[in-house]
């Protein structure tokens, strides 16, 4: 299978010029769903024909599924072509230059998104509406098991829209979408796509093939991808122990009928990746990961009896990974992480109806999930088997009170039960003669979250929004029960089984213009946290056991999951302006800025907060060519949490050019794309403040990427 993927994915490299016409990239468009008719003519859904070459006019990129909460959400979305050009092996690095989004960048594969300074448990990663169900939120060295190469789009959702998926996602939701559960019958009965690329900085190769076919009422999908890279180069040398390999495949099918579809899929993913860093490189520290996942999804467009649409999502995941020191005969497993997870959600959207205040539309739903997780250390359990069960009900409503004025509200109520084994440590977290006491724990939480907002349509296609939001988050089992060394980040982590609900109150103001020669989105927010959960560095160092904490020469940083009140203030700005029409397209300029200022109630700084960034560039687009040059400057981070060190600023210069053409071939026109992207063209020393190994690990140096795609 691996060889087939390489051949198909890279065959495009020697073919004619390049893929599907790339429409002009823009900020997300606000989408309002029109009422569906009560009756529909019987037909089988088919994929619409491919669009003609697009002119160089503003074409907004909107979410694939219109949602009642979309206008109040702050959203960014990358298409499959944009993801391919970036060529990153992780969601974090794929989105890392998006305004308001940075990355942990622990390794090329293990890089989680950080949204508005928040990461870990506060950022939900999902694929086709179902959570990634890995253990990436436990540690920055753990990979998110969603490969960007297999995605048709990657979307970032901030604000009230996150309540649809759970109160844990106070930072935001990163949502990847693909066609593994088909929603329609392909035109002409089949479609095929191959994408791939080569990177100079690590001699990496990646490729994917995707096939959709169907007839009558049945549609099927199959895909496979693979990627492999050596240690990447940095200014003046090579970053040791940074290689990786990954592969996966999936198959799915759906029954498609006049008013909807129902389908299911299976996917299997395997990764082996090494962790850069001084100690990690010395012992050849790496992670061997495997995940199997079954999902089902369906939609019924009722259109009568007061019901618009009924949708459901269902998933089961079996995940495990081993953290290993050494290779081949010298390999030793340091710890084993396991997670089995069920998740289900059903939503019912009602038809619009008129009230005394205006037209009301919205949806309601329920969500249920269960996790069984454990972490076994080399000598003792780091997380005894724990279970987390969550049942939630939610509702979103929008009221159009005037032609230009809309109000939106959302409410989510949850019941969370967590069972596990807690530990009682000494007050100073230094070992007395006896070991910490362990005891069974059964905690129950009832988080209640709500949001409300107003949207007003200003002149010149500008939409203004103001939102207030109250979100309550229950502690994760990791934050309650983990105890012991975490090998790859070199931390000794201690949970607190007595933690309470984390509560956040947010006020956000935004302006968006998604059409016209000048397009922009501006968001400003302020959040006050009560009992904010964070990783508290104590300054104590440990070895493999708690009894070693405080020993001279110990190599693990002791971390305690703690709670304090905190304040986050920040904002993001993204703007594009089409300056003039040149040749067959349009030439323009762009700019971006983001900042997060986070402090505790006593004025000290919250740790691991990304610095402010300012960037800009120029672009050209027409139906066949896309070109862009962009410079992003990250300022030095000197607002330091406890035991942090300053991080210098850097300049990241990127450039990209690609060409698209469509070859006539009867009913099977072939669309080809070929492009080049240069990254870190200044070969700058780049360190991310939010990375736990930023003093030991540099980000990749100058890189030239060749990428291509072919589809018909």
C-alpha positions as CSV (number, residue, x, y, z in Angstrom):
1,X,0.0,0.0,0.0
2,X,2.8,2.4,0.9
3,X,4.5,2.0,-2.5
4,X,1.1,2.6,-4.3
5,X,0.6,5.8,-2.4
6,X,4.1,7.0,-3.3
7,X,3.7,6.2,-7.0
8,X,0.2,7.8,-7.3
9,X,1.0,10.8,-5.1
10,X,4.3,11.7,-6.8
11,X,3.4,10.7,-10.3
12,X,1.9,14.2,-10.5
13,X,5.4,15.7,-10.1
14,X,6.4,14.7,-13.6
15,X,3.0,15.5,-15.2
16,X,1.7,18.6,-16.7
17,X,1.1,21.8,-14.8
18,X,-1.3,21.8,-11.9
19,X,-4.7,21.2,-9.9
20,X,-8.1,22.4,-9.5
21,X,-8.5,26.2,-10.1
22,X,-7.6,27.8,-6.8
23,X,-10.2,30.4,-6.0
24,X,-9.2,33.6,-4.3
25,X,-8.5,33.0,-0.6
26,X,-10.5,35.1,1.7
27,X,-11.7,35.5,5.2
28,X,-14.6,33.2,6.1
29,X,-18.0,34.4,4.9
30,X,-20.9,34.7,7.2
31,X,-23.5,32.1,6.2
32,X,-27.2,32.1,7.0
33,X,-29.2,29.0,6.1
34,X,-32.3,29.5,4.0
35,X,-35.4,27.6,5.1
36,X,-35.8,24.3,3.3
37,X,-39.0,23.5,1.5
38,X,-41.4,21.2,3.2
39,X,-41.6,18.9,0.2
40,X,-38.8,17.7,-2.1
41,X,-38.9,16.0,-5.5
42,X,-37.5,12.5,-5.2
43,X,-33.9,12.2,-6.5
44,X,-30.6,10.8,-5.5
45,X,-28.1,13.4,-4.4
46,X,-25.1,13.8,-6.7
47,X,-21.9,15.8,-6.5
48,X,-22.3,19.1,-8.5
49,X,-20.1,19.4,-11.6
50,X,-16.7,21.0,-11.2
51,X,-16.8,24.8,-11.5
52,X,-15.4,26.7,-14.4
53,X,-12.1,28.5,-14.0
54,X,-12.8,31.2,-11.4
55,X,-12.1,34.8,-12.2
56,X,-9.8,36.8,-9.8
57,X,-12.8,38.1,-7.8
58,X,-13.5,37.9,-4.1
59,X,-14.7,34.4,-3.3
60,X,-15.2,33.9,0.5
61,X,-14.3,30.6,2.1
62,X,-17.2,29.6,4.3
63,X,-17.7,26.6,6.6
64,X,-18.8,23.4,4.8
65,X,-21.8,22.9,7.1
66,X,-23.9,26.0,7.8
67,X,-24.5,26.3,11.5
68,X,-26.9,28.4,13.5
69,X,-24.0,29.5,15.7
70,X,-21.6,30.4,12.8
71,X,-22.1,34.2,12.7
72,X,-21.1,34.6,16.3
73,X,-18.1,32.4,15.9
74,X,-14.7,33.7,14.8
75,X,-13.5,31.2,12.2
76,X,-10.6,30.5,9.9
77,X,-10.5,27.8,7.2
78,X,-7.8,26.3,5.0
79,X,-8.7,24.4,1.8
80,X,-7.0,21.2,0.8
81,X,-4.8,23.1,-1.7
82,X,-3.6,25.5,1.1
83,X,-2.9,22.5,3.4
84,X,-0.9,20.8,0.6
85,X,1.2,23.8,0.0
86,X,2.1,24.2,3.7
87,X,3.1,20.5,3.8
88,X,3.2,20.3,7.6
89,X,2.9,16.9,9.2
90,X,0.7,18.2,12.1
91,X,-2.3,20.4,12.6
92,X,-0.3,22.7,14.8
93,X,2.4,23.5,12.2
94,X,-0.3,23.7,9.5
95,X,-2.2,26.4,11.3
96,X,0.8,28.0,13.1
97,X,0.9,31.2,11.1
98,X,-2.9,31.8,11.3
99,X,-3.8,35.0,13.3
100,X,-4.6,34.0,16.9
101,X,-3.1,30.4,16.4
102,X,0.4,29.2,17.2
103,X,1.9,25.8,17.7
104,X,3.7,23.8,20.4
105,X,6.1,22.4,17.8
106,X,7.6,19.7,20.1
107,X,8.5,17.8,16.9
108,X,7.4,17.9,13.3
109,X,4.6,15.4,14.0
110,X,3.8,16.3,17.6
111,X,2.7,19.9,17.3
112,X,-0.6,20.9,18.7
113,X,-2.5,24.1,18.0
114,X,-2.4,26.9,20.6
115,X,-5.4,29.2,20.2
116,X,-5.4,32.6,21.9
117,X,-2.7,31.3,24.3
118,X,-4.7,28.2,25.3
119,X,-3.7,24.7,24.4
120,X,-3.9,21.2,25.8
121,X,-7.3,20.2,27.1
122,X,-8.8,23.6,26.1
123,X,-8.4,22.9,22.3
124,X,-10.5,20.2,20.8
125,X,-9.2,18.5,17.7
126,X,-11.8,16.6,15.6
127,X,-12.3,15.0,12.3
128,X,-15.8,15.0,10.6
129,X,-17.4,16.1,13.9
130,X,-15.8,13.3,16.1
131,X,-13.0,14.1,18.5
132,X,-9.5,12.8,17.6
133,X,-9.7,10.6,20.7
134,X,-5.9,10.4,21.2
135,X,-3.8,11.5,24.2
136,X,-2.3,14.6,22.6
137,X,-3.8,16.9,25.2
138,X,-1.9,15.1,27.9
139,X,1.6,16.2,26.6
140,X,3.1,18.4,24.0
141,X,5.1,15.4,22.8
142,X,2.0,13.5,21.8
143,X,0.8,13.7,18.2
144,X,-2.8,14.5,17.2
145,X,-3.9,11.5,15.1
146,X,-5.3,13.6,12.3
147,X,-3.0,14.0,9.3
148,X,-3.6,17.2,7.4
149,X,-2.7,15.5,4.1
150,X,-6.0,13.5,4.3
151,X,-8.2,16.5,4.9
152,X,-10.3,18.4,2.4
153,X,-10.4,21.4,4.7
154,X,-9.2,22.4,8.2
155,X,-11.3,24.9,10.2
156,X,-10.6,26.8,13.4
157,X,-13.6,27.8,15.5
158,X,-13.4,30.2,18.4
159,X,-16.0,31.7,20.6
160,X,-19.6,30.5,21.2
161,X,-19.5,28.0,18.4
162,X,-17.3,25.7,20.5
163,X,-20.3,25.0,22.9
164,X,-21.7,22.7,20.2
165,X,-18.8,20.3,20.9
166,X,-18.2,20.6,24.6
167,X,-17.2,22.9,27.4
168,X,-13.7,21.6,27.5
169,X,-12.9,23.6,24.3
170,X,-12.6,27.0,25.9
171,X,-9.7,27.9,23.6
172,X,-11.3,26.7,20.4
173,X,-12.0,23.8,18.1
174,X,-9.8,22.6,15.2
175,X,-12.0,20.7,12.8
176,X,-10.7,18.7,9.8
177,X,-13.2,17.5,7.2
178,X,-12.9,14.8,4.5
179,X,-15.1,12.5,2.5
180,X,-14.5,9.2,4.4
181,X,-18.2,9.0,5.0
182,X,-19.6,10.1,1.6
183,X,-22.6,12.5,1.6
184,X,-23.4,12.2,-2.2
185,X,-22.9,10.1,-5.3
186,X,-19.9,11.3,-7.4
187,X,-20.6,12.8,-10.7
188,X,-20.1,10.2,-13.5
189,X,-19.9,7.5,-10.8
190,X,-16.3,8.0,-9.7
191,X,-13.7,10.6,-8.8
192,X,-10.0,10.3,-8.0
193,X,-7.4,12.6,-6.4
194,X,-3.7,12.2,-5.7
195,X,-1.6,14.8,-3.8
196,X,2.0,14.8,-2.8
197,X,5.1,16.8,-2.1
198,X,8.9,16.8,-1.4
199,X,10.7,19.0,1.3
200,X,14.4,19.9,1.1
201,X,14.9,20.6,4.8
202,X,14.4,17.0,5.9
203,X,14.4,15.1,2.6
204,X,10.8,14.3,3.4
205,X,8.2,12.7,1.0
206,X,4.4,12.7,1.5
207,X,1.6,11.5,-0.7
208,X,-2.1,10.5,-0.6
209,X,-4.6,8.9,-3.0
210,X,-8.3,9.2,-2.6
211,X,-11.1,7.4,-4.5
212,X,-14.8,8.0,-4.4
213,X,-17.2,5.8,-6.4
214,X,-20.9,5.0,-6.4
215,X,-24.1,4.4,-8.2
216,X,-27.8,4.1,-7.4
217,X,-28.0,4.9,-3.7
218,X,-24.6,3.6,-2.6
219,X,-21.4,5.6,-2.4
220,X,-18.0,4.3,-1.2
221,X,-14.7,6.0,-0.4
222,X,-11.1,4.7,0.1
223,X,-7.9,6.6,0.8
224,X,-4.4,6.0,1.9
225,X,-1.5,8.3,2.8
226,X,2.1,8.0,3.8
227,X,4.9,10.4,4.8
228,X,8.5,10.0,5.8
229,X,11.3,12.4,6.8
230,X,14.8,12.4,8.2
231,X,16.3,14.7,10.8
232,X,15.6,18.3,9.7
233,X,18.3,20.9,9.0
234,X,18.7,24.0,11.2
235,X,20.9,27.0,10.7
236,X,24.4,25.7,11.1
237,X,23.6,22.0,11.4
238,X,21.0,19.3,11.9
239,X,18.4,18.9,14.6
240,X,19.2,15.4,15.9
241,X,16.4,12.9,16.6
242,X,13.7,14.7,14.6
243,X,12.8,12.1,12.0
244,X,9.4,10.4,11.6
245,X,7.3,8.1,9.5
246,X,3.5,7.8,9.3
247,X,1.0,6.0,7.3
248,X,-2.8,5.4,7.4
249,X,-5.7,4.2,5.3
250,X,-9.5,4.4,5.5
251,X,-12.6,3.0,3.9
252,X,-16.1,4.1,4.1
253,X,-19.6,3.9,2.6
254,X,-23.0,5.5,2.7
255,X,-26.5,4.9,1.6
256,X,-27.7,8.1,-0.1
257,X,-31.4,8.9,-0.4
258,X,-33.5,11.9,-1.4
259,X,-33.5,13.6,1.9
260,X,-30.1,12.6,3.3
261,X,-27.6,9.9,3.9
262,X,-26.4,7.4,6.5
263,X,-22.9,5.9,6.4
264,X,-19.9,4.6,8.3
265,X,-16.1,4.3,8.0
266,X,-13.0,2.7,9.4
267,X,-9.5,4.2,9.6
268,X,-6.2,2.9,10.8
269,X,-3.2,5.1,11.6
270,X,0.4,4.2,12.6
271,X,3.3,6.6,13.4
272,X,6.8,6.4,14.7
273,X,8.5,9.7,15.5
274,X,11.6,10.8,17.3
275,X,11.7,13.6,19.9
276,X,14.4,16.2,19.5
277,X,16.3,17.5,22.5
278,X,19.6,16.9,24.3
279,X,18.6,14.1,26.6
280,X,16.0,12.7,24.1
281,X,18.6,12.5,21.3
282,X,21.2,10.8,23.6
283,X,18.8,7.9,24.4
284,X,17.1,7.9,20.9
285,X,13.7,8.7,22.6
286,X,10.8,8.1,20.3
287,X,7.1,7.3,20.3
288,X,5.4,4.3,18.5
289,X,1.7,5.1,18.0
290,X,-1.3,3.1,16.7
291,X,-5.0,4.1,16.4
292,X,-8.0,2.4,15.0
293,X,-11.3,4.3,14.6
294,X,-14.8,3.5,13.6
295,X,-17.2,6.4,12.8
296,X,-20.8,6.7,11.6
297,X,-22.7,9.8,10.5
298,X,-26.1,10.6,9.0
299,X,-28.5,13.3,8.0
300,X,-32.2,13.4,7.4
301,X,-33.6,16.6,5.9
302,X,-37.2,16.3,7.2
303,X,-38.6,19.7,6.1
304,X,-42.0,19.3,7.8
305,X,-43.7,18.9,11.1
306,X,-41.6,21.8,12.4
307,X,-38.4,19.9,12.0
308,X,-35.8,21.0,9.4
309,X,-32.9,18.5,9.7
310,X,-31.8,15.7,12.0
311,X,-28.1,14.8,12.1
312,X,-26.1,12.3,14.1
313,X,-22.4,11.5,14.7
314,X,-21.0,8.3,16.3
315,X,-17.5,7.2,16.9
316,X,-15.4,4.6,18.7
317,X,-11.6,4.8,19.0
318,X,-8.9,2.4,20.2
319,X,-5.6,4.2,20.8
320,X,-2.3,3.4,22.3
321,X,1.3,4.5,22.1
322,X,4.6,3.5,23.7
323,X,7.4,5.9,24.7
324,X,10.6,4.2,23.9
325,X,14.3,4.8,24.6
326,X,16.8,3.2,22.2
327,X,16.2,1.4,18.9
328,X,16.3,-2.2,17.8
329,X,17.8,-4.6,20.3
330,X,18.5,-1.8,22.8
331,X,14.9,-0.5,22.8
332,X,13.2,-0.1,26.2
333,X,9.6,0.9,26.8
334,X,9.4,3.7,29.4
335,X,5.7,4.1,29.5
336,X,2.5,2.9,27.8
337,X,-0.5,5.2,27.1
338,X,-3.9,3.8,26.3
339,X,-7.3,5.4,25.5
340,X,-10.6,3.9,24.5
341,X,-13.3,6.4,23.7
342,X,-16.9,6.5,22.6
343,X,-18.6,9.7,21.4
344,X,-22.0,10.3,20.0
345,X,-24.0,13.5,19.2
346,X,-27.4,14.1,17.7
347,X,-28.8,17.5,16.6
348,X,-32.3,18.5,15.6
349,X,-32.7,21.8,13.7
350,X,-36.2,23.3,13.7
351,X,-37.8,25.1,10.8
352,X,-37.9,28.9,11.1
353,X,-41.0,30.4,12.7
354,X,-42.2,33.9,13.4
355,X,-42.5,35.3,16.9
356,X,-43.6,38.7,18.3
357,X,-39.9,39.7,18.2
358,X,-39.0,38.3,14.8
359,X,-38.0,35.1,13.0
360,X,-36.5,32.4,15.1
361,X,-34.3,29.5,13.9
362,X,-31.9,27.2,15.7
363,X,-31.2,23.6,16.8
364,X,-30.9,21.5,19.9
365,X,-29.0,18.3,20.7
366,X,-27.5,15.9,23.1
367,X,-24.0,14.5,23.4
368,X,-22.6,11.5,25.2
369,X,-19.0,10.3,25.6
370,X,-17.0,7.9,27.6
371,X,-13.2,7.5,28.0
372,X,-11.3,4.7,29.5
373,X,-7.6,5.7,29.9
374,X,-4.5,4.6,31.7
375,X,-0.7,5.2,31.7
376,X,1.7,2.5,32.8
377,X,5.3,3.5,33.7
378,X,8.4,1.4,33.6
379,X,8.1,0.5,37.3
380,X,4.7,1.7,38.5
381,X,1.4,3.1,37.2
382,X,1.5,6.8,36.3
383,X,-2.2,7.0,35.7
384,X,-4.2,4.1,37.2
385,X,-7.1,3.1,35.0
386,X,-9.6,6.0,35.0
387,X,-13.0,6.6,33.5
388,X,-14.7,9.8,32.4
389,X,-18.3,9.9,31.3
390,X,-20.1,13.0,30.0
391,X,-23.7,13.6,29.1
392,X,-24.7,17.0,27.8
393,X,-27.7,18.9,26.3
394,X,-27.3,22.0,24.2
395,X,-29.4,24.5,22.3
396,X,-28.5,27.3,19.7
397,X,-31.1,29.9,18.7
398,X,-31.0,32.9,16.4
399,X,-33.6,35.7,16.4
400,X,-33.8,38.1,13.5
401,X,-35.3,41.2,15.2
402,X,-34.8,43.6,12.2
403,X,-33.4,43.4,8.7
404,X,-30.0,44.4,10.0
405,X,-30.1,43.1,13.6
406,X,-29.8,39.5,14.8
407,X,-29.6,38.1,18.3
408,X,-28.1,34.7,19.1
409,X,-28.0,32.6,22.3
410,X,-26.6,29.2,23.3
411,X,-26.9,27.1,26.4
412,X,-25.1,23.8,27.3
413,X,-25.6,21.7,30.5
414,X,-23.4,18.7,31.3
415,X,-23.2,15.9,33.8
416,X,-19.6,14.7,34.1
417,X,-18.5,11.7,36.2
418,X,-14.8,10.9,36.7
419,X,-13.5,7.8,38.5
420,X,-9.8,7.1,39.2
421,X,-7.1,6.9,41.8
422,X,-5.9,10.0,43.5
423,X,-2.8,10.7,45.6
424,X,-2.1,12.8,48.6
425,X,1.3,14.5,48.4
426,X,3.1,16.5,51.1
427,X,2.4,20.2,51.2
428,X,5.9,21.1,49.9
429,X,5.9,18.3,47.3
430,X,9.2,16.9,48.7
431,X,9.3,13.3,49.8
432,X,9.1,12.4,53.5
433,X,10.1,8.9,54.6
434,X,6.8,7.4,53.4
435,X,5.4,7.5,49.9
436,X,2.3,9.5,49.0
437,X,-1.0,8.0,50.0
438,X,-3.3,6.7,47.2
439,X,-7.1,6.3,47.4
440,X,-10.1,5.8,45.1
441,X,-11.8,8.9,43.8
442,X,-15.3,9.4,42.4
443,X,-15.9,13.0,41.3
444,X,-19.1,14.5,39.8
445,X,-19.4,17.9,38.1
446,X,-22.2,19.8,36.5
447,X,-20.8,22.5,34.2
448,X,-23.3,25.0,32.9
449,X,-22.3,27.2,30.0
450,X,-24.1,30.0,28.1
451,X,-23.5,32.7,25.5
452,X,-25.5,35.6,24.0
453,X,-24.6,38.1,21.3
454,X,-25.8,40.7,18.9
455,X,-24.9,41.0,15.2
456,X,-25.5,44.2,13.2
457,X,-25.1,44.7,9.5
458,X,-23.2,47.9,9.0
459,X,-22.8,49.7,5.6
460,X,-20.2,48.4,3.1
461,X,-20.9,44.7,3.9
462,X,-19.4,45.0,7.4
463,X,-20.9,42.9,10.2
464,X,-20.3,43.9,13.8
465,X,-20.8,41.5,16.7
466,X,-20.6,41.6,20.4
467,X,-20.7,38.4,22.5
468,X,-20.8,37.6,26.2
469,X,-20.0,34.1,27.3
470,X,-19.8,32.1,30.5
471,X,-18.1,28.7,30.2
472,X,-17.5,26.1,33.0
473,X,-15.0,23.3,32.5
474,X,-14.6,20.1,34.6
475,X,-11.0,19.0,35.3
476,X,-9.7,16.2,33.0
477,X,-8.7,12.9,34.6
478,X,-5.1,13.7,33.7
479,X,-5.3,16.9,35.7
480,X,-6.8,15.0,38.6
481,X,-4.9,11.8,38.8
482,X,-1.6,11.8,36.9
483,X,1.5,11.2,39.1
484,X,5.0,10.5,37.9
485,X,7.6,11.1,35.2
486,X,6.8,12.1,31.7
487,X,9.8,10.9,29.8
488,X,9.9,12.9,26.5
489,X,9.2,16.5,27.9
490,X,11.4,15.6,31.0
491,X,8.7,16.6,33.5
492,X,7.5,15.0,36.7
493,X,3.7,15.8,36.8
494,X,1.4,15.6,39.7
495,X,-2.4,15.9,39.5
496,X,-4.7,17.3,42.2
497,X,-7.9,15.2,42.8
498,X,-9.5,18.0,44.8
499,X,-9.7,20.5,41.9
500,X,-13.0,22.3,41.2
501,X,-14.8,23.6,38.1
502,X,-12.8,26.1,36.0
503,X,-15.1,29.1,35.1
504,X,-14.5,31.7,32.4
505,X,-16.4,34.9,31.6
506,X,-15.6,36.4,28.2
507,X,-16.6,39.6,26.4
508,X,-15.7,39.8,22.7
509,X,-16.1,42.5,20.1
510,X,-15.7,41.8,16.4
511,X,-15.9,43.3,12.9
512,X,-15.9,41.3,9.7
513,X,-16.0,42.2,6.0
514,X,-15.9,39.1,3.8
515,X,-16.6,40.7,0.4
516,X,-15.2,43.5,-1.8
517,X,-11.8,44.7,-2.6
518,X,-10.9,45.1,1.1
519,X,-11.7,42.2,3.3
520,X,-10.9,41.9,7.0
521,X,-11.7,40.4,10.4
522,X,-11.0,42.0,13.7
523,X,-11.6,40.4,17.1
524,X,-10.9,41.8,20.6
525,X,-11.6,39.8,23.7
526,X,-11.2,39.8,27.5
527,X,-11.6,36.7,29.6
528,X,-11.6,36.4,33.4
529,X,-11.0,32.9,34.7
530,X,-11.9,31.6,38.2
531,X,-9.9,28.6,39.2
532,X,-7.8,28.5,36.0
533,X,-6.1,25.2,35.7
534,X,-2.4,25.3,34.7
535,X,0.9,23.4,34.9
536,X,2.7,25.0,37.8
537,X,6.5,24.6,37.8
538,X,7.7,24.3,41.4
539,X,11.4,24.7,40.8
540,X,12.0,21.2,42.3
541,X,13.7,18.6,40.1
542,X,13.0,14.9,40.2
543,X,14.3,11.6,38.7
544,X,12.1,8.6,38.0
545,X,10.4,8.4,41.4
546,X,8.8,10.8,43.8
547,X,11.4,9.8,46.4
548,X,14.0,11.4,44.2
549,X,12.4,14.8,44.1
550,X,14.8,17.4,45.4
551,X,17.9,15.3,44.7
552,X,20.9,17.3,43.4
553,X,21.4,16.6,39.7
554,X,17.9,15.3,39.1
555,X,16.7,15.9,35.4
556,X,12.9,16.2,35.5
557,X,11.1,19.5,36.2
558,X,8.4,19.0,38.8
559,X,5.0,20.2,37.7
560,X,1.8,20.4,39.8
561,X,-1.6,20.8,38.2
562,X,-2.9,23.9,40.1
563,X,-5.7,26.5,40.0
564,X,-5.5,30.3,40.2
565,X,-7.7,33.1,39.0
566,X,-6.4,34.6,35.7
567,X,-7.1,37.2,33.1
568,X,-6.6,36.9,29.3
569,X,-6.8,40.0,27.0
570,X,-6.0,39.9,23.3
571,X,-7.1,40.2,19.8
572,X,-6.5,39.2,16.2
573,X,-6.6,41.2,12.9
574,X,-6.4,39.9,9.4
575,X,-6.8,42.1,6.3
576,X,-6.5,41.8,2.5
577,X,-6.8,44.6,0.0
578,X,-6.9,44.1,-3.8
579,X,-4.8,46.9,-5.1
580,X,-5.2,46.6,-8.8
581,X,-6.0,44.3,-11.7
582,X,-2.9,43.0,-13.3
583,X,-2.5,40.7,-16.3
584,X,-5.4,38.2,-15.9
585,X,-5.9,38.6,-12.2
586,X,-5.5,40.8,-9.2
587,X,-2.5,42.1,-7.2
588,X,-3.0,42.9,-3.5
589,X,-1.5,43.4,-0.1
590,X,-2.2,41.6,3.2
591,X,-1.5,42.1,6.9
592,X,-2.1,40.4,10.2
593,X,-1.5,40.9,13.9
594,X,-2.3,39.0,17.1
595,X,-1.5,39.4,20.8
596,X,-2.3,37.7,24.1
597,X,-1.7,39.2,27.5
598,X,-2.3,36.7,30.3
599,X,-1.8,37.3,34.0
600,X,-2.8,35.8,37.3
601,X,-4.8,37.8,39.8
602,X,-1.6,38.9,41.6
603,X,-0.2,40.3,38.4
604,X,2.3,37.6,37.7
605,X,2.4,36.1,34.2
606,X,0.7,32.9,33.0
607,X,3.4,30.6,31.6
608,X,3.9,29.4,28.0
609,X,2.0,32.4,26.4
610,X,3.0,33.0,22.7
611,X,4.4,36.5,21.9
612,X,2.7,39.1,19.8
613,X,3.2,38.8,16.1
614,X,2.9,41.2,13.2
615,X,3.1,40.3,9.5
616,X,2.3,41.4,6.0
617,X,2.9,40.6,2.4
618,X,1.8,40.7,-1.2
619,X,-0.2,38.3,-3.4
620,X,-1.3,37.7,-7.0
621,X,-4.2,35.5,-8.1
622,X,-5.9,34.6,-11.3
623,X,-7.7,31.5,-12.6
624,X,-4.4,29.7,-13.2
625,X,-1.7,31.3,-11.1
626,X,-1.3,32.0,-7.4
627,X,1.7,33.8,-5.9
628,X,2.4,35.1,-2.4
629,X,5.3,36.5,-0.4
630,X,4.8,37.0,3.4
631,X,6.9,38.1,6.3
632,X,5.8,37.3,9.9
633,X,7.7,38.9,12.8
634,X,7.3,37.4,16.3
635,X,8.4,39.8,19.0
636,X,10.6,38.7,21.9
637,X,8.6,37.2,24.8
638,X,9.8,38.8,28.1
639,X,6.5,38.4,30.0
640,X,7.7,35.3,31.9
641,X,5.9,32.8,34.2
642,X,7.7,31.1,37.1
643,X,11.0,29.6,36.1
644,X,10.7,30.6,32.5
645,X,13.5,32.2,30.4
646,X,13.1,34.9,27.8
647,X,12.7,33.9,24.2
648,X,14.1,36.1,21.4
649,X,12.0,37.3,18.5
650,X,12.4,36.1,14.9
651,X,11.4,36.9,11.3
652,X,9.7,34.2,9.2
653,X,9.8,34.8,5.5
654,X,7.7,32.5,3.3
655,X,6.9,32.6,-0.5
656,X,4.8,30.4,-2.7
657,X,3.9,30.1,-6.4
658,X,1.6,27.6,-8.0
659,X,-0.1,27.0,-11.4
660,X,-3.3,25.3,-12.1
661,X,-4.7,23.9,-15.4
662,X,-7.6,21.8,-16.4
663,X,-7.2,19.3,-19.3
664,X,-10.4,18.5,-21.3
665,X,-11.1,14.7,-21.3
666,X,-14.7,14.2,-22.2
667,X,-16.7,13.6,-19.0
668,X,-13.5,13.1,-17.0
669,X,-11.6,16.5,-17.2
670,X,-8.2,16.3,-15.4
671,X,-7.2,19.1,-13.1
672,X,-3.5,19.5,-12.3
673,X,-1.6,21.7,-9.9
674,X,2.1,22.1,-9.4
675,X,3.8,24.6,-7.0
676,X,6.8,25.6,-5.0
677,X,6.9,27.0,-1.5
678,X,9.9,28.5,0.3
679,X,9.8,28.5,4.1
680,X,12.1,30.4,6.5
681,X,13.9,31.8,3.5
682,X,16.1,33.9,5.8
683,X,17.3,30.7,7.5
684,X,16.5,32.4,10.9
685,X,17.0,30.9,14.3
686,X,13.4,30.3,15.4
687,X,12.3,29.3,18.9
688,X,8.7,29.1,20.1
689,X,8.2,30.4,23.7
690,X,5.3,28.0,24.2
691,X,7.5,25.0,23.5
692,X,8.9,23.1,26.6
693,X,12.2,22.5,24.7
694,X,12.6,25.8,23.1
695,X,16.1,26.3,24.7
696,X,17.3,23.0,23.2
697,X,15.4,22.7,19.9
698,X,15.4,25.1,16.9
699,X,12.6,25.1,14.3
700,X,13.5,23.9,10.8
701,X,15.8,26.2,8.7
702,X,15.4,27.2,5.1
703,X,13.1,24.8,3.2
704,X,12.0,24.5,-0.4
705,X,8.8,22.4,-1.0
706,X,7.6,21.0,-4.3
707,X,3.9,20.0,-4.2
708,X,1.4,18.8,-6.7
709,X,-2.1,17.4,-7.0
710,X,-4.1,15.7,-9.7
711,X,-7.8,15.0,-9.7
712,X,-10.6,14.0,-12.0
